[in-house]
């Protein structure tokens, strides 16, 4: 311990002399002298001490202290709380017993380690409440969350108790290597292949047109059924729509089943694909898969507006007119007199907004009226206006261009991309795109990214957005007319480009509410683990957003149970968090209270049961072993908890960390010093009082 003061140390000598002088004057030259010399000296010392300590504090002395702090090594116990851990009823008892042993380990290690327990499922939570009921497993998020929560702390390692099955997030091994934390794994579940047939995934268009057939692709997998014939059926409301058979040619098998679905009437449709169980199957829960499509009315009006005459305009009009569901109207922007502004389903804007902000006012009107837009960008597009409108922010020198080809994003899921279109995109001539770095909002879905020569970039070339205030698609390049010619050159027809544009238009032109009262669920399909969210907007007769009304919402389930809500104002519109609802089809009815000028709104949405935990039944012990080996840990079986405990205790690298800290404190803040001064002065007063000098 040492002390310092901002004043010269000579002041201390001055205070010593001054304190001694005052005390001497009081007890040597004071006529009230004490006969007892020893007692007089005691009083002299007490007065001297009190005066000096008070004067010393005036100098603001600082004391520097050296402190030691010991941090125990932290062990994070991560338990996979998903339902796949107890898929087999016979395994539930043994899993619960092993987890109980793990929780006891937390108490046994408590003296030398700080053990924290987390559960992993949809989210990672610090808890020791284990139910094995969660519908998803995000192991990588668990590793990341725990690592970040203990950043710069003595995190000695993690214990991951899991079957290795994950269905959300990244590969856990990548995250573990990045975080550089020692991981011990406890491998639950059965890693052997089971005799099973299951539906891995279904791809389908979310939007179709009334009167048109549509395709559905199902990925069927199987173990130990080579040569078997699977019977399948698709039904709606327990009514079979189509059925057939599929031959399994390999083991393990992975077959793509392509189904041509019959046209559906307008509205929301929920279908179920079922596989008839085969003899010896271990898991029948994954033989059923539900999916949903929305069918829209045909003959939609499409308005195409162009900045100036261009070969693309003619190519787009001719392509769209081949689809009997579209009525197409095209204009130059300077000639457009707001024809079909109210009844058009889609506006295609070719190089609008223009360099002189041409068309910007119209776009704001379309946005206000909730009209879907398909933007085709090019040399005459105004990058600044596009950024101001929130469409895309292109950062780069103005009036510079690139020749860009497209490469397909395999994760795109808004509609099906068949192999023919995939191959055509690779051979298609380059488009002319604005040069720069493209920044789009996080909620967009990108189908094509830009490729410059042989270099693949992350700049989007074709992307889609379904923000509540504007649903739009963007093709960030001009030159579609060359694609159409290339299609004919390769195939002697233009079916690929016709199908390509139809898919874009079909998705973008799907129904959007254009009335003065708009209410919609944030999704048409919610997972059962998600809260059901609604948003609503009310406009006056001038299409200005208002918030002086109240909205009542009634949700009705298939079982006849109803739920009544009032929407809350959120500063711009209205919102509702209805919480989680059970799987099923729900209808809703919304009205503006005490105002009949606004129509009653009706609709449907679906809450789907998550089947991800049922699809994969084989535990992934290989991944758990790799996870342990790559991070310096070890893998154990559930009956080796004691062995794990011994491994932790014998690891010399897992040890407490002792920190030495220097703490600078102002002596003026020390309460004990004030107490000491008060005691000295009180002692002096008592002695004087006892001897009759007060």
C-alpha positions in Angstrom: 0.0 0.0 0.0 1.3 3.5 -0.8 -0.2 7.0 -0.9 0.2 10.2 -2.9 -1.2 13.7 -2.9 -1.5 16.3 -5.6 0.1 18.9 -3.3 3.8 19.1 -2.3 4.9 16.9 0.6 6.2 20.0 2.3 2.5 20.7 3.3 2.6 17.6 5.5 5.5 19.1 7.5 3.7 22.4 7.8 0.6 20.6 9.0 2.7 18.7 11.6 4.2 22.0 12.9 0.9 23.7 12.9 -0.9 20.9 14.7 1.9 20.7 17.3 1.8 24.4 17.8 -1.9 24.6 18.4 -1.8 21.7 20.8 1.2 23.1 22.7 -0.5 26.5 23.0 -3.6 24.8 24.5 -2.0 22.6 27.0 1.3 24.3 28.0 0.3 28.0 28.2 -3.3 27.4 29.1 -4.1 28.5 32.7 -6.3 25.5 33.0 -3.4 23.2 33.5 -3.6 19.7 34.7 -1.6 18.6 37.7 -1.0 15.2 36.2 1.8 15.6 33.6 1.0 12.2 32.0 -2.7 13.0 31.5 -1.7 16.4 30.0 0.5 14.6 27.5 -2.3 12.3 26.5 -4.6 15.3 25.9 -1.9 17.0 24.0 -1.4 13.9 21.7 -5.2 13.5 21.1 -5.6 17.2 20.1 -2.5 17.0 17.9 -3.8 13.8 16.2 -7.2 15.2 15.5 -5.9 18.5 14.0 -3.3 16.8 11.9 -5.7 14.2 10.5 -8.2 16.9 9.5 -5.5 19.1 7.9 -4.0 16.0 6.2 -7.4 15.2 4.6 -7.5 18.7 3.1 -4.5 17.6 0.9 -6.7 14.9 -0.8 -4.4 12.0 -0.2 -4.8 9.0 -2.6 -4.0 5.4 -1.4 -2.9 2.7 -3.9 -4.0 -0.8 -2.9 -3.0 -4.1 -4.5 -5.9 -6.6 -4.4 -6.1 -10.2 -5.5 -9.2 -11.9 -7.2 -9.6 -15.5 -8.0 -12.0 -16.7 -10.7 -13.0 -20.3 -10.7 -12.9 -22.1 -14.0 -16.4 -22.0 -15.6 -17.9 -25.2 -17.0 -21.0 -24.7 -19.2 -23.4 -27.7 -19.3 -25.4 -27.6 -22.5 -28.3 -30.0 -22.7 -30.2 -30.7 -25.9 -33.8 -30.2 -24.9 -35.4 -31.2 -28.3 -37.9 -34.0 -28.8 -35.4 -36.1 -30.9 -33.6 -37.0 -27.7 -36.6 -39.2 -26.6 -38.1 -40.2 -30.0 -38.1 -43.8 -28.8 -40.3 -44.3 -25.7 -37.9 -46.9 -24.4 -35.0 -44.4 -24.4 -36.8 -41.8 -22.3 -36.1 -43.4 -18.9 -32.4 -43.9 -19.6 -32.0 -40.3 -21.0 -33.7 -38.8 -18.0 -31.5 -40.8 -15.7 -28.3 -39.7 -17.4 -29.4 -36.1 -17.4 -30.1 -36.4 -13.6 -26.5 -37.6 -13.2 -25.3 -34.6 -15.2 -27.2 -32.2 -13.0 -25.7 -33.9 -9.9 -22.3 -33.3 -11.5 -23.0 -29.6 -11.2 -23.2 -29.9 -7.4 -20.2 -32.2 -7.2 -18.0 -29.8 -9.1 -19.3 -26.8 -7.3 -16.4 -26.3 -4.9 -13.7 -26.1 -7.5 -15.7 -25.0 -10.6 -18.5 -22.7 -11.5 -21.0 -24.8 -13.4 -23.8 -23.2 -15.4 -26.6 -25.2 -17.1 -28.1 -24.2 -20.4 -30.9 -25.9 -22.5 -30.7 -25.9 -26.3 -33.8 -25.9 -28.5 -35.3 -23.2 -30.6 -33.4 -20.8 -28.4 -30.6 -21.3 -25.9 -31.6 -20.5 -22.3 -29.8 -20.6 -19.0 -32.0 -23.1 -17.2 -31.9 -26.6 -15.7 -35.6 -27.3 -16.5 -35.5 -30.2 -19.0 -38.6 -31.4 -20.8 -37.3 -32.7 -24.2 -40.3 -31.0 -25.9 -38.7 -28.4 -28.1 -39.4 -28.8 -31.9 -36.0 -27.7 -33.1 -32.3 -28.1 -32.3 -29.9 -25.2 -33.0 -26.6 -26.5 -31.6 -24.4 -23.9 -33.3 -26.4 -21.1 -31.6 -26.0 -22.8 -28.3 -22.2 -22.9 -28.6 -22.1 -19.3 -29.9 -24.5 -17.9 -27.2 -22.5 -19.5 -24.3 -19.1 -18.4 -25.7 -20.3 -14.8 -26.1 -21.9 -14.8 -22.7 -18.5 -15.7 -21.1 -16.3 -13.5 -23.3 -13.1 -12.5 -21.4 -14.1 -14.8 -18.5 -12.5 -18.1 -17.4 -14.6 -20.4 -19.6 -12.7 -23.6 -19.2 -15.0 -25.7 -21.4 -18.4 -26.9 -22.4 -20.2 -30.2 -21.8 -22.7 -30.8 -24.7 -25.2 -33.5 -24.0 -27.0 -34.2 -27.3 -27.8 -36.8 -30.0 -26.0 -34.7 -32.6 -29.2 -34.0 -34.6 -29.6 -30.3 -35.5 -32.1 -28.9 -37.9 -31.6 -25.1 -37.5 -28.5 -23.0 -37.8 -25.1 -23.8 -39.1 -22.9 -26.9 -38.8 -22.0 -26.9 -35.1 -18.4 -27.9 -35.9 -17.8 -24.7 -37.8 -19.0 -22.6 -34.9 -17.0 -24.5 -32.3 -13.8 -24.1 -34.2 -14.4 -20.4 -34.6 -15.2 -19.9 -30.9 -12.1 -22.0 -29.8 -13.6 -23.4 -26.7 -12.9 -26.9 -25.4 -16.0 -29.1 -25.7 -16.7 -32.4 -24.1 -19.6 -34.2 -25.7 -22.0 -36.8 -24.3 -23.5 -38.9 -27.1 -27.1 -39.8 -26.7 -29.4 -41.7 -29.0 -28.9 -44.6 -31.5 -26.4 -43.9 -34.3 -27.3 -47.0 -36.2 -29.5 -46.7 -39.4 -33.1 -47.8 -38.8 -35.5 -49.3 -41.2 -37.6 -46.3 -42.2 -39.2 -44.3 -45.0 -39.7 -40.6 -44.6 -40.5 -37.3 -46.4 -37.5 -35.1 -46.1 -38.8 -32.0 -47.8 -41.5 -30.7 -50.2 -40.9 -27.8 -52.7 -43.8 -26.0 -54.2 -45.0 -22.6 -55.4 -46.7 -20.7 -52.6 -48.9 -18.9 -55.1 -50.7 -20.4 -58.1 -53.4 -19.2 -60.4 -57.0 -20.5 -60.4 -57.5 -22.9 -63.3 -53.9 -23.8 -63.8 -52.2 -27.1 -62.7 -49.0 -26.7 -60.6 -46.0 -28.8 -59.7 -45.0 -30.2 -56.3 -41.6 -31.9 -55.7 -41.2 -34.2 -52.7 -37.9 -35.6 -51.5 -38.5 -39.2 -50.3 -35.7 -41.0 -48.3 -35.5 -44.6 -47.1 -33.2 -47.1 -45.3 -33.2 -50.8 -46.0 -36.1 -50.8 -48.5 -34.2 -51.2 -51.8 -36.6 -52.4 -54.5 -39.7 -51.7 -52.5 -42.7 -50.0 -53.9 -44.2 -47.1 -51.9 -47.8 -46.1 -52.3 -48.4 -42.4 -51.8 -51.4 -40.1 -51.8 -52.2 -36.4 -51.6 -55.4 -35.3 -49.9 -57.2 -32.1 -48.9 -59.8 -32.2 -46.1 -59.5 -36.0 -46.0 -60.4 -36.2 -49.8 -57.8 -37.9 -51.9 -56.7 -35.7 -54.9 -54.2 -38.0 -56.5 -52.2 -41.1 -55.6 -49.5 -43.3 -57.1 -46.5 -45.5 -56.5 -42.8 -44.9 -56.3 -40.0 -47.5 -56.6 -37.0 -47.2 -54.3 -33.9 -48.1 -56.4 -31.1 -47.7 -53.9 -30.2 -48.1 -50.3 -30.1 -45.7 -48.7 -32.6 -44.2 -51.1 -33.3 -40.5 -51.9 -35.9 -40.1 -54.6 -37.5 -36.9 -56.1 -41.2 -37.4 -56.6 -42.7 -34.8 -59.0 -46.4 -34.4 -58.8 -48.7 -32.5 -61.3 -51.4 -31.1 -59.0 -54.8 -30.3 -60.4 -56.0 -26.7 -60.5 -57.3 -25.3 -57.3 -60.2 -22.9 -56.7 -59.4 -19.5 -55.4 -58.3 -19.4 -51.7 -56.0 -21.0 -49.3 -55.5 -24.8 -49.6 -53.8 -27.2 -47.2 -52.7 -30.6 -48.6 -51.2 -33.7 -47.0 -48.7 -36.0 -48.7 -48.9 -39.5 -47.1 -46.7 -42.5 -47.6 -48.3 -45.9 -46.8 -46.3 -47.6 -44.1 -44.0 -50.5 -45.2 -43.5 -53.6 -43.2 -40.9 -53.2 -40.5 -40.8 -49.3 -40.4 -39.6 -48.0 -37.0 -41.1 -44.5 -37.3 -44.4 -43.7 -38.9 -44.7 -40.1 -37.8 -42.5 -38.9 -40.6 -44.7 -40.5 -43.3 -47.0 -37.5 -43.4 -46.1 -33.9 -44.6 -48.5 -30.9 -44.8 -48.0 -28.0 -47.2 -50.1 -25.0 -48.2 -50.7 -23.0 -51.4 -52.8 -20.0 -52.2 -54.8 -19.9 -55.4 -55.5 -16.5 -57.0 -58.0 -15.5 -59.6 -56.7 -15.4 -63.2 -56.8 -12.7 -65.8 -54.7 -10.1 -63.9 -54.1 -6.7 -65.4 -50.4 -5.8 -65.8 -49.3 -2.3 -66.7 -45.8 -1.9 -68.1 -44.3 1.6 -68.0 -41.0 2.5 -69.7 -38.6 5.4 -69.4 -38.1 5.3 -73.2 -38.5 2.9 -76.1 -36.3 -0.2 -75.6 -36.1 -3.8 -77.0 -36.8 -5.1 -73.5 -40.2 -3.5 -73.5 -41.3 -5.3 -76.6 -39.8 -8.6 -75.4 -41.6 -8.3 -72.0 -44.9 -7.5 -73.6 -44.7 -10.4 -76.0 -43.7 -12.8 -73.3 -46.5 -11.8 -71.0 -49.1 -12.0 -73.7 -48.3 -15.7 -74.2 -49.9 -16.3 -70.7 -53.7 -16.4 -71.0 -54.0 -15.2 -67.3 -52.6 -11.8 -68.1 -54.0 -8.6 -69.7 -51.0 -6.5 -70.6 -51.0 -2.7 -71.2 -47.8 -0.8 -72.0 -47.1 3.0 -72.0 -44.1 5.4 -72.1 -44.1 7.2 -68.8 -44.7 10.6 -70.4 -47.9 9.3 -72.1 -49.3 7.5 -69.1 -52.5 9.1 -67.7 -53.0 6.8 -64.7 -54.9 4.1 -66.7 -55.7 1.0 -64.7 -54.2 2.6 -61.6 -56.9 1.1 -59.4 -57.5 -2.3 -60.9 -54.0 -3.4 -62.1 -52.5 -6.3 -60.2 -48.9 -5.4 -61.1 -46.8 -2.5 -62.5 -43.6 -3.3 -64.4 -41.3 -0.3 -64.4 -38.6 -0.4 -67.0 -35.7 1.9 -65.9 -37.9 3.9 -63.6 -37.3 6.0 -61.6 -35.3 7.7 -64.4 -32.2 9.8 -64.3 -34.3 13.0 -63.9 -36.4 11.3 -61.2 -39.0 10.5 -63.8 -41.7 8.3 -62.4 -40.7 8.8 -58.7 -44.0 10.5 -57.9 -45.9 7.6 -59.5 -43.9 5.0 -57.5 -44.8 6.8 -54.2 -48.5 6.7 -55.3 -48.2 2.9 -56.0 -46.5 2.4 -52.7 -49.2 4.2 -50.9 -51.8 2.1 -52.6 -50.0 -1.1 -51.9 -49.5 -2.0 -55.6 -46.9 -4.6 -56.4 -44.0 -3.5 -58.6 -41.5 -5.3 -60.8 -38.5 -3.0 -61.4 -36.2 -3.6 -64.4 -33.1 -1.5 -63.9 -30.6 -0.3 -66.5 -28.5 2.6 -67.7 -31.3 5.2 -67.3 -32.2 4.1 -63.8 -31.7 6.7 -61.0 -29.6 5.0 -58.3 -30.2 7.8 -55.7 -34.0 7.6 -56.2 -33.9 3.8 -55.8 -32.0 4.2 -52.5 -34.4 6.9 -51.2 -37.4 4.7 -52.0 -35.8 1.9 -50.0 -35.6 -0.5 -53.0 -31.8 -1.0 -53.3 -28.8 1.2 -52.4 -26.1 1.0 -55.1 -22.8 2.5 -53.8 -20.5 3.4 -56.7 -19.6 6.1 -59.2 -22.7 7.2 -61.3 -23.2 6.3 -64.9 -20.8 3.3 -64.8 -22.0 -0.2 -65.9 -21.0 -3.8 -65.8 -21.9 -6.8 -68.0 -23.3 -9.2 -65.5 -24.4 -12.8 -65.8 -26.5 -14.6 -63.1 -25.7 -17.4 -60.8 -28.5 -19.1 -58.9 -28.9 -19.0 -55.1 -29.6 -22.6 -54.1 -31.4 -21.5 -50.9 -34.1 -19.5 -52.8 -37.5 -21.0 -51.9 -40.2 -18.6 -53.1 -40.9 -20.8 -56.1 -39.4 -23.9 -57.9 -36.4 -23.4 -60.2 -36.3 -26.4 -62.6 -33.1 -27.8 -64.1 -33.9 -26.3 -67.5 -34.0 -22.8 -66.2 -30.9 -23.4 -64.1 -28.9 -24.5 -67.2 -30.3 -21.7 -69.3 -29.2 -19.0 -66.7 -25.6 -20.4 -67.0 -25.7 -19.9 -70.8 -27.7 -16.6 -71.0 -26.1 -13.5 -72.4 -24.9 -10.9 -69.9 -27.2 -8.0 -68.8 -26.2 -4.4 -68.4 -26.2 -3.5 -64.7 -25.3 -0.4 -62.7 -21.8 -0.6 -61.3 -21.3 -0.6 -57.5 -21.9 -2.4 -54.3 -25.5 -3.4 -53.8 -27.1 -3.2 -50.4 -30.6 -4.5 -49.8 -32.7 -5.0 -46.7 -32.3 -8.3 -44.8 -35.8 -9.6 -45.5 -35.3 -9.9 -49.3 -35.0 -13.2 -51.1 -32.4 -13.4 -53.8 -32.8 -15.7 -56.8 -29.8 -14.6 -58.9 -26.5 -13.0 -57.9 -24.2 -11.1 -60.2 -21.3 -12.8 -61.9 -18.6 -10.7 -63.5 -16.7 -12.9 -65.9 -15.7 -15.9 -63.8 -16.0 -14.0 -60.5 -19.2 -14.7 -58.5 -20.3 -11.7 -56.3 -22.9 -11.3 -53.7 -24.5 -8.3 -55.5 -28.1 -9.4 -56.3 -29.2 -9.5 -59.9 -32.8 -10.7 -59.3 -34.4 -10.4 -55.8 -37.8 -10.2 -54.2 -39.2 -8.4 -51.2 -42.5 -8.7 -49.4 -42.4 -5.7 -47.0 -45.8 -4.8 -45.8 -45.8 -1.3 -47.5 -44.5 -2.5 -50.9 -44.2 -5.9 -52.5 -41.7 -5.9 -55.3 -39.3 -7.7 -57.5 -36.1 -6.2 -59.0 -34.1 -7.4 -62.1 -31.0 -5.3 -61.8 -30.0 -5.3 -65.4 -31.4 -4.5 -68.9 -31.1 -6.9 -71.9 -33.9 -9.4 -71.3 -34.5 -9.3 -75.1 -31.2 -11.1 -75.6 -32.3 -13.8 -73.2 -35.4 -14.3 -75.3 -33.4 -14.6 -78.5 -31.0 -17.0 -76.8 -33.9 -19.2 -75.6 -35.1 -19.5 -79.2 -31.7 -20.2 -80.5 -31.1 -23.1 -78.1 -34.6 -24.6 -78.0 -36.4 -23.3 -81.1 -39.0 -21.9 -78.7 -39.2 -19.4 -75.9 -40.8 -21.5 -73.2 -38.0 -21.1 -70.7 -38.0 -17.3 -70.7 -41.9 -17.3 -70.7 -41.9 -19.6 -67.7 -39.2 -17.5 -66.0 -41.1 -14.2 -66.4 -44.4 -15.9 -65.4 -43.0 -17.1 -62.2 -41.7 -13.6 -61.3 -45.0 -12.0 -62.2 -47.0 -14.7 -60.5 -45.2 -14.2 -57.2 -45.1 -10.4 -57.3 -48.7 -9.9 -58.5 -50.2 -12.1 -55.7 -53.1 -10.5 -53.9 -52.4 -7.4 -51.9 -55.0 -5.4 -50.0 -55.7 -2.1 -51.7 -58.6 -0.9 -49.5 -58.6 1.8 -46.8 -58.7 -0.9 -44.1 -55.9 -3.4 -44.4 -55.2 -6.2 -42.0 -53.0 -9.3 -42.6 -51.2 -11.9 -40.6 -47.4 -11.4 -41.0 -47.2 -14.9 -42.6 -49.7 -17.2 -44.3 -47.9 -20.1 -42.5 -46.7 -19.9 -38.9 -44.7 -22.7 -37.3 -46.2 -23.9 -34.0 -43.2 -22.5 -32.2 -43.9 -19.0 -33.4 -46.2 -16.3 -32.1 -49.0 -15.4 -34.5 -48.6 -11.7 -35.4 -51.0 -9.4 -37.2 -50.5 -5.9 -38.5 -53.2 -3.5 -39.7 -53.6 0.0 -41.3 -56.5 2.4 -41.6 -56.6 5.2 -44.2 -58.9 8.1 -44.6 -60.5 9.0 -48.0 -57.3 10.8 -49.1 -55.3 7.6 -48.4 -53.6 9.2 -45.4 -52.7 6.9 -42.6 -54.8 7.5 -39.4 -55.0 6.0 -35.9 -58.2 7.3 -34.5 -60.2 4.1 -34.8 -60.3 0.8 -32.9 -59.9 -2.6 -34.5 -61.6 -5.8 -33.3 -60.2 -9.2 -34.4 -61.8 -12.6 -34.0 -59.8 -15.8 -34.8 -61.6 -19.1 -35.2 -59.9 -22.5 -35.1 -61.0 -25.7 -36.8 -62.2 -27.1 -33.5 -64.7 -24.3 -33.3 -62.8 -22.4 -30.5 -62.7 -18.7 -31.0 -60.3 -16.0 -29.8 -61.2 -12.3 -29.4 -58.6 -9.5 -29.6 -58.2 -5.8 -29.9 -55.3 -4.5 -31.9 -52.8 -2.0 -30.3 -51.5 1.2 -31.9 -47.8 1.1 -32.6 -47.1 4.7 -33.7 -47.9 4.1 -37.4 -50.5 1.4 -37.7 -51.9 -1.3 -35.5 -50.4 -4.6 -34.3 -51.3 -7.8 -32.4 -49.3 -10.6 -30.9 -51.8 -13.4 -30.5 -49.2 -15.7 -29.0 -48.7 -19.3 -30.0 -51.6 -21.3 -31.4 -51.8 -25.1 -32.0 -51.4 -26.6 -35.4 -54.3 -26.2 -37.8 -56.1 -23.9 -40.2 -57.5 -20.7 -38.7 -59.9 -18.1 -40.1 -60.1 -14.6 -39.0 -62.6 -11.7 -39.2 -61.6 -8.1 -38.4 -63.7 -4.9 -38.2 -63.3 -1.3 -37.4 -65.4 -0.7 -34.3 -68.4 1.7 -34.7 -67.5 2.6 -38.3 -69.4 0.9 -41.1 -67.6 2.8 -43.9 -64.8 0.3 -43.5 -65.6 -3.3 -44.8 -65.2 -6.4 -42.6 -62.0 -8.2 -43.5 -61.8 -12.0 -43.6 -59.0 -14.4 -44.3 -57.2 -17.6 -43.3 -53.8 -18.6 -42.1 -52.1 -21.9 -41.1 -50.2 -23.0 -38.0 -48.1 -26.0 -39.1 -46.7 -28.7 -36.8 -42.9 -28.8 -37.0 -41.8 -32.1 -38.3 -38.0 -31.5 -38.4 -37.3 -33.4 -35.2 -39.2 -36.4 -36.7 -37.4 -36.5 -40.0 -34.0 -37.6 -38.9 -34.0 -40.6 -36.4 -30.3 -41.5 -36.6 -28.1 -39.9 -33.9 -25.0 -38.2 -35.3 -22.2 -39.4 -33.0 -19.7 -38.8 -35.7 -20.3 -35.1 -35.6 -20.2 -35.1 -31.8 -16.9 -37.0 -31.8 -15.4 -34.5 -34.4 -16.7 -31.6 -32.3 -14.8 -32.9 -29.2 -11.6 -33.8 -31.1 -11.3 -30.5 -33.0 -11.7 -28.5 -29.8 -9.4 -30.5 -27.5 -12.2 -32.3 -25.6 -13.4 -35.9 -25.5 -16.6 -37.8 -26.3 -18.3 -39.9 -23.6 -21.4 -42.1 -23.5 -24.2 -41.4 -21.1 -23.0 -44.1 -18.7 -19.5 -42.5 -18.5 -20.4 -39.4 -16.4 -17.8 -40.4 -13.7 -15.2 -40.7 -16.4 -16.0 -37.3 -17.6 -15.8 -35.9 -14.1 -12.3 -37.4 -13.7 -11.2 -36.1 -17.0 -12.2 -32.5 -16.0 -10.5 -32.8 -12.6 -7.2 -34.2 -14.0 -6.9 -31.6 -16.8 -4.1 -29.3 -15.7 -5.3 -26.6 -18.2 -8.5 -26.2 -16.3 -7.5 -24.1 -13.3 -8.5 -20.9 -11.5 -7.1 -17.6 -12.7 -5.7 -15.2 -10.1 -5.9 -11.6 -11.0 -3.9 -8.9 -9.2 -5.5 -5.5 -9.4 -4.4 -2.0 -8.3 -7.0 0.2 -6.8 -6.5 3.9 -6.3 -8.8 5.3 -3.5 -9.4 8.7 -2.1 -8.7 8.7 1.6 -11.4 11.3 2.1 -14.0 8.6 1.2 -12.8 6.3 4.0 -15.6 6.3 6.6 -13.3 4.5 9.2 -11.0 7.6 9.2 -13.9 9.9 10.1 -14.9 7.5 12.8 -11.3 7.6 14.2 -11.2 11.4 14.3 -14.6 11.4 16.0 -13.3 8.9 18.6 -10.2 11.0 19.2 -12.1 14.2 19.8 -14.7 12.4 21.9 -11.9 10.9 24.1 -10.3 14.3 24.6 -13.7 15.8 25.5 -14.5 13.1 28.0 -11.1 13.4 29.8 -11.4 17.2 30.0 -15.0 16.8 31.2 -14.0 14.3 33.9 -11.3 16.6 35.2 -13.5 19.7 35.3 -12.0 21.7 32.5 -15.3 21.9 30.5 
